[in-house]
Every structure is written in structure tokens, then in C-alpha cells.
Amino acid sequence: MTTVRFGPEHSGMLLALWNSAVPHDTMSAALFHEKVFTDVAVDETLRIASFEGAKALGFAVGCRRSTTANAGSIKLFAVSERARRSGVGSALVNRIEAELFAAGATKIRIGESPPNYLQPGVDRRYVQTMAFLEALGYVEFAQTYNMDVNLADADLDTATEELRLHDIGFEISAASANSADPLRRFIDSVFPAWRGEVDAALANPAPSVYFCSRENTVVGFAALDGNNRGTGWFGPMGTAPEHRGLGIGEVLLKRALSDIRDRGHNTAIIPWVGPVPFYERTVRAYVSRTFARMEKSIGNAI
Ligand SMILES: CC(C)(COP(=O)(O)OP(=O)(O)OC[C@H]1O[C@@H](n2cnc3c(N)ncnc32)[C@H](O)[C@@H]1OP(=O)(O)O)[C@@H](O)C(=O)NCCC(=O)NCCS
């Protein structure tokens, strides 16, 4: 077995491996490329694959960014079914860990590499993966959810609510080049952790952010396609604390979901939730996936 860095020339082979090894998270070639080759925090030392002759046995992708300070993450890893339980997975993960710890990370999280991430943790249905990570010294520190919305029968009409908001001074708009700067200032001051996903959404060819303003001041937003582009990915969204309870979030959510429907999706994904009852009440979203959030600190290295 040889373990080497991989490049775009290996994408077809590694994506095929991924799609058979990780069945709840199959990716298109475009999405694989977005995850692996467009993230500035994923450099060539963090893209490694193991081969036996010309056959890929497994691969892993690390990232020099996570959701907490001084942390890195492991964005993707998979070993083909026929090569399991022979040390391939641990060799790959150990190598990414060594790279990240040597560069100063004190913690590594699984999957958590926003703004560019595939899933916010380990889907509990991957029982083998949970056992593997525990064997390598990872511990679960929280749980999170993805919710789905069935768009085919969702009532996303906001006309009456938008009139009501207009009467009390609030306007709902789709972001354009002109509104991008005030929107970014709002994100930086109220929701700084979401700047990357909002920037990615603003960079899309079609407007992918809706916002609410009052007297030319942004007070809330909802984005789509800011990560996992083309999959029906909603979010992030947020309303400034002083303007909550007026129905602004519900209107922004419905505008963004309606846009996802217009792009041809039957289902929208609301990832890494968050306020489950809000989404359930407003658009009948339901919990579709449960993730264990897992991490390893340098002191627990095995
Ligand atoms: C998780 C995965 C990478 C493990 O790869 P692997 O090459 O089989 O792992 P290793 O052989 O290095 O296993 C190391 C240790 O992990 C534990 N482990 C691995 N698979 C296990 C299983 N099925 N049951 C129990 N423990 C397991 C064991 O302690 C094992 O050591 P041992 O074989 O000496 O007992 C592989 O099962 C896989 O590709 N799963 C899908 C990947 C996935 O879910 N990716 C999504 C997250 S990004």
C-alpha cells in the first residue's frame, strides 16, 4: 500500500469510491470538486489517498479551519468496503491529524469546516464510522440535525405578510451588487460566523440572498446555495435580536425556499439546525438527519 497526495486527476476514481462507501452522502463531480479543490484551507498536504497498485483503497481530506479556535477538521474520509479493517482508515486519518497538529491545531473536528463543509458531523447511521472514530480517540461533544422541507406542497406565499411588514416600515429584497456592502456590514456586526457562506451565496450568478431592511438598514437575511451548491441547501439566516418576533424570519425563509423550488428542487435542506421548532412551525420542516459532533484534542492523540 502507498499513501500519496492526490490531485484532480484522481477525482473520478475517488468520487466513485466515496459514492459507494458513504451512501447517504453521494456527491456529483461538481460538488466533490467544490469540497476538495476550491477551499483555500485545504492544501495539497491535506489531500491524501492510499493505493494498492493503481486501485484506490481510501482517501482523506483535511482542512486548516473549523468551528473553534486553533482547530482543524477532517472534511471527508472513506475506505472502500473491501479494504476495511486493515488499518487503511487509521493510517489516513493519523496522517491528516499529524499535519494539522504539527501546524499548531490543538483540536480536530469531524466534518465541521464551514463555510465549505459537506455535513456538520457524523451521521449516526454510519455505525462503523462512529466506532472507528471512537477507537481513534474522538469524543462526541454535541448533536445537531439537518431538516428537510417538502417543497412540492409547501405554502410559500408571502404577499400578505410582506404588505404587513411594509406597513410597519420593513422591506424584503433580493440582494444585488448594490446591496452587498450593507448586507456584509450587517453580517459582520451581528452574525460574523456566517460571513463566508454569505459571501459564497453573493458570488453565485443568480442572487442567492434575501434581506429585510428598515430605513436603509439591514435587519435580517436568509441565504441559499452558499455551500453545497446545487443541492437545495438553505441558509444561513438570521434576524437582528431587536427585530425578532415580527415575522421577518418567516418571510425571508419562505422567499429563499421558494427560490430553491424555482431552481428545480423538490426538497430543501436546512442544515445544522438550530431552532427546530421554528422551521417545523413555519414550513413543516422535519428532522431528516442526526449528526454526532465529534472532536479530538491534542492531549487525546492515540
Ligand atoms: C470508518 C472507515 C473509514 C474505517 O476504515 P478502516 O480502514 O476499516 O479502519 P481501520 O482498519 O483503520 O480501523 C481502525 C480501528 O477502528 C475501529 N473500527 C473500524 N471499523 C470498525 C467497525 N466496523 N466496527 C467496530 N470498530 C471498527 C477498530 O477499533 C479498528 O481497529 P481494529 O480493526 O484493529 O479492531 C470506513 O468504515 C469507512 O469508509 N466508512 C465510511 C466513511 C464515512 O462514513 N465517511 C463519512 C465521514 S466524512
The ligand as an ORCA input file, in Angstrom:
! r2SCAN-3c Opt
* xyz 0 1
  C     -14.735      4.444      9.007
  C     -13.829      3.824      7.954
  C     -13.043      4.953      7.271
  C     -12.836      2.892      8.667
  O     -11.827      2.495      7.743
  P     -10.923      1.195      8.029
  O      -9.809      1.235      7.076
  O     -11.772     -0.004      8.033
  O     -10.398      1.495      9.510
  P      -9.190      0.780     10.281
  O      -8.949     -0.578      9.701
  O      -8.033      1.696     10.294
  O      -9.830      0.647     11.750
  C      -9.180      1.184     12.887
  C      -9.980      0.806     14.137
  O     -11.271      1.445     14.114
  C     -12.234      0.558     14.728
  N     -13.210      0.159     13.711
  C     -13.160      0.359     12.387
  N     -14.246     -0.173     11.782
  C     -14.982     -0.739     12.755
  C     -16.176     -1.467     12.757
  N     -16.837     -1.769     11.615
  N     -16.659     -1.909     13.947
  C     -16.005     -1.652     15.084
  N     -14.823     -0.976     15.143
  C     -14.328     -0.533     13.989
  C     -11.453     -0.642     15.215
  O     -11.009     -0.377     16.525
  C     -10.292     -0.662     14.230
  O      -9.150     -1.361     14.747
  P      -9.099     -2.983     14.635
  O      -9.525     -3.355     13.247
  O      -7.682     -3.289     14.937
  O     -10.055     -3.500     15.668
  C     -14.663      3.010      6.924
  O     -15.525      2.126      7.639
  C     -15.485      3.875      6.019
  O     -15.015      4.276      4.950
  N     -16.725      4.202      6.397
  C     -17.493      5.194      5.686
  C     -16.795      6.549      5.808
  C     -17.704      7.646      6.304
  O     -18.694      7.429      6.978
  N     -17.351      8.880      5.961
  C     -18.206      9.989      6.381
  C     -17.481     10.856      7.351
  S     -16.640     12.127      6.490
*
